[in-house]
Amino acid sequence: MSFNGLAAAITAVKSQKLLSAPAKLPDGCAKMQYRMSGETSWSNSIPAAAKAGNYTVEYRYAGDKNHKTSAVFRIKASIARAKITITAQDKT
């Protein structure tokens, strides 16, 4: 079985950013699981981060009674530092 996995998109959610977009699963597949690289537990929620930096998100198709759990796939995501602009009120 093969599927397209994740699209690399960063979406603002309050002060955090989602580190991937939901995958489009093939027909009959129940759910995806996600985790940040280096973590040991899987979650059904897409990981989010608030700090600027580079991240690796791991994902897989969670098996059920009719399907095996897929291999682990990885996608890189990054959050850039915000640019700060200072404007003086009295420019003279």
PyMOL commands that set and color helices and strands:
alter all, ss='L'
color gray80, all
select strands_A, chain A and resi 11-13+16-18+32-36+48-49+53-61+73-79
alter strands_A, ss='S'
color yellow, strands_A
deselect
rebuild
show_as cartoon
